[in-house]
Amino acid sequence: MSTSNQGYGPDHETGLALGLHHVMLAIPRGSEDAVRPFYLGALGMVELVKPPVLAARGGLWARGDGLEVHLGVEDDFRPARKAHPGIRVGDLDALAARFAEHGVDVRWDTEAFPGHRRFYADDPVGNRLEFIQPDASIPSW
């Protein structure tokens, strides 16, 4: 079996040139200022100006290293605890250190995703995010 850039299993070309544009997570109304230190500070992303029609809805868009996270307001907000984005990181230990500097707790996954190291962290409103780095010293499938 071939191994993809994802680190496991074969790649598959659909002919549609699929690619991820952004990940959207929900936040409670009025929590934009509470999440900025995490996304803009701890993760080092920049805030994008939303189009006026979308800015009127609230929320926040952030971008860094080609990744966009859109934070959309939900009036009946519940944090994403199981569903989560898996964000590839070039230096997982450096990110963990940066999170520590910003007071963000990380939960290392000691069971190890095949061929990877990873940890989880929650944003200030409780959404779970996974941060993952390929690691050839960990057996793949």
Phi, psi and omega in degrees: 000139177279159179246132182273177174296342176288341177102001180199150176064168182280154171283163178215122178268125180270342187084001182255358181055048180294144176200152182278124177274312179202164172248136177246132174237152179270150172224156177288153177306133176082010184261010182305315181293333179287329183267342181304315180301329179286304186286319183270327181271291185297318179272346177073019179282168175249149178279134177264145174283124180278149174304144186309319182295328179275328178299328180297339180277350185086188180096189186204138172246136179227148180220142174198133177054036178084357178262132172246135173241123176256126179251111184253143182285131172234123181294326177259047186304135167224130182296148176284110182259326179258303177296137184197154170280143173257110187255118179289136184233141178283328181218092185297320180294322178295321178294318178300318178295318179297318177300317179301319178298332181261008177074023179262123178282142175242148177241105180290141175266103182278350178283341176063122170288132185311126178075012185216159165249150180201160170216166177245150173215152178254141173284173186297345178255006173099004176288133179275135174234141176254136176239128192223142179226132174301144179213108184294344180282348178261124182303140174268189180286000000 
